[in-house]
Structures are given as C-alpha cells and as structure tokens.
Amino acid sequence: MPKVTLVDVFKHRITQKYLRRSGIHHAVTVAHYAFDLAVKSGVSPDLATKSALLHDIGHYEWYKDGKWDYEEYRKHDIHAIKGAERAHKLLIRLGEDRLVAKEVSLAVLLHTDSYLPFSLTEQRTLLQEVVEKADRMDEQPQGLHHYNKMSPSHAIKLLSRLDDKISDYYNNNQVRKEHT
C-alpha cells in the first residue's frame, strides 16, 4: 500500500508551484495513462503514477520577446534533470519511503532523452518505459499539451479516484496472494 498518496503529492506547495508551469491537466492525464500501462506491464502502479504526476515538475518557461519559444526551450531543455531532484526532495519531505523516492526520481530523470546526446531506447527499466509511454500518449505538437487547463479542485477529484484505484489494485493483489 502506498505510504504517500497522489493527492498528498499534488497538494504540496512545491507541486502546486511547478505543475502550474508545466500543466496540471497534462500531469494528471499522464498519471492516469501510467496506471493503465503499469497494470498491463506488471509495474508498480504506485511508482508509475507518482512518477507520471511529477515527470514534468522540472519544467520552466522560455519566452522570447514575450512569446513562448518552443525551439529555444528544446535547445536548452534540462527539465528532467531539475525535475528528478525536485521530485526526490518533495517525496522525502512528504515522508515517502527512500527507495520509492529514488525510483520515482530516476523515472522522472529518464522519462525523456531530449537533453541527452544519445537515445535511451531499450535502456530504460519497465517503470521508466511506462512513464515515457504515458507522457507520449498525451503529447501535442510544439508542447501544446502543457497548456491544456484543469482546475486544482478537479485535479484533486481525479487523483483521489486514481488513489482509490491504486488501493484497490494492491488490496486485490494481496487477497490473491493470500489465497494461493
């Protein structure tokens, strides 16, 4: 069972600050995709959804002459590096297990290889692959997926339902283990 819920993570002031920049809608949508992919892949839904929710917590805005400049942003992008550190620090502050915080941080770091001079294809763990795929499922040209809107209150409702699905998953799998 998860020690820290998605709602706990989402409500923290650090998460609120950075997800408003990178897009609450995108983060919540990717977390939902990650749950489904994790269950199908045999990956921990808890790790996958936390990683997906926080995968873009390292984003920053890149404006040129008052307008979003996607090409300049892509050229200088290190959001995965910044995000991995923020995610780790945040989860530790919330009282998350240190190994969970580490796995989530690594999944955030490796959800993209846009900042690397080489590809991570076939180098990722299953968890990292789930987060990368979930992110791609919501992607739009020129980074427009970061600008879809969702209110924090609606995000909390959706994440609360996802927390319930995660709990149900672990409860059902525990019952199956006890009966085998």
N, C-alpha and C positions, 0 to 999 in steps of 0.2 A: 504494500500500500504506500502511496506517495506520502512523504513527510510534509512537503510544501505543495499546495495546490496551485493551479494556474491562476485562479482568482487572487490568491495571495501574491503571486509574482506580478500580476497585472496591476494591482492596486498600489504597489510600492511607488513612491515618488520618482525614483530613478527610471523605472519602466515607463511611467507616465510621461516624463520629460522626453525620453528618446523615441518612444513609439509614436508620439505625436509628430515627430520629424519624419520617421520612416513609414508611417501609415498604420494606424490601428487596424483598419479593415484588412490590409494585407497580412499582418501578423496573425490575426485571429483566423483568417481563411487558411493560411498555410498550416496553422496548428491543427485545424480540422482535417485537412488533407493528410497530414503526417500521422494522425491517429489511424486512419483507414489503411495507409501504407504500412504502418508499423504492425498492425494486427495481421495483415496479409504476409508480411515478411518475417514474422516471429521476433520482432524487435520490441523492446520495452515501450509501450505507449506513453508511459510517464516521461521517460527520457526524450522520446521523439517529439511529444507535444511541447515540452518546455523548451527544447532546442529550437523548434519551429517558431514558437511565440517570440523567442529572443533573437532569432537569426539575424535580424537587421538592426539590433539595438546600437550598433556602432555607426550607423549612417549619419551623415552630416549633409548640410545643404551647400550647393555650389552654384552661386549666382554670378553672372557676368552682365554688367550694365542693367542690373535689376531684374534679369530674367534667368530662369533655371537653364543651366548649360549642361546638358546631359553628356556631351562629348568630353568636356573638361572634367566633369565629375568622373567619368570612366577612366580617363587618363591618370587621375591622381587617387583613385579609389583604394582605401585600405580599411573599409568598414568592417570586414570580417575580423581583422586583427584587433581593432578597437572594441568590437562587439564581444569577442571572446573574453577579453579582460573584464569588461563591464558585466557580462553575464555571470562569470565566476564570482566576482566580488558581490554582486547582488544576491545570488543564491546562498552564499556563505552568510551574509548579513541576515537573511531570512531563516537561517538555521537548517538549511539543507545539508544532507549528507555530503561529505567532501568528495567522495568518489562520483556521486551524481553530478555535483557541480563541475567536476573535471570533465566528465563525459559530455555534458551539455556544452561546456566551453569549447571543447575540441570540435563538436559538431557545428557550433557557430563559426569557428575558425575555418572549417573546411567545407562549409556549405557552398562555397564558390571558389573558383580558382582564378577569378578575374584579376587579382592582384599579383599573381604568380607568373613567372616567365615560362611555365610548363603546365601541362594538364594533369589534373588529379584523377582522370578517368581510370577506373579499375584500381585505384589506390585507396579509396575510402572504405571505412568499415560499413556494415549494413546500416547502422544508425545514421552515419554521415550521409550515406546514399539516400536514405529515406527523406532526410531534411532537404537535401539538394533537389530531389524529385518533387517534393511538395512545394518548394519555392518556385520551381519552373512551371508547375501546374497553374500558378496564379500570375505568372509573368505577362506583362504587356509591353509593346514596343516603347522605346525611349523612357523606360522606367515609370510609365503612367500608373502602374499598379500601386505605387506609393501614394497616389493622390486620390484614390477612392476613399469615400468618407464613411465613418461609422462612429457613433457616439460612444463615449466610455461606458455609459449605462447599458447600452445594447451589447457592447463587447463583454461586459460582466455577465449578462444573462447567458450569452452563448458559451462563454468559458465555464460558467457554472454547470451548464448542461454537459459540456465536454468533461469536466471533472467527475460528474456522475457516471459518464460512460467509462472513464478510466477506472473508477472504483468498482463498477460492475464487472469490468474485464478482470480485474485482479481477484475479486470475490468469486466469480465463476470459475476461474482457473484454479483457485485454491480449493474449491469444492471438488473439482475434477481430480486434483492430485490426491485428496484425502480418500476418494472412492476407488483409486487404482492400486 
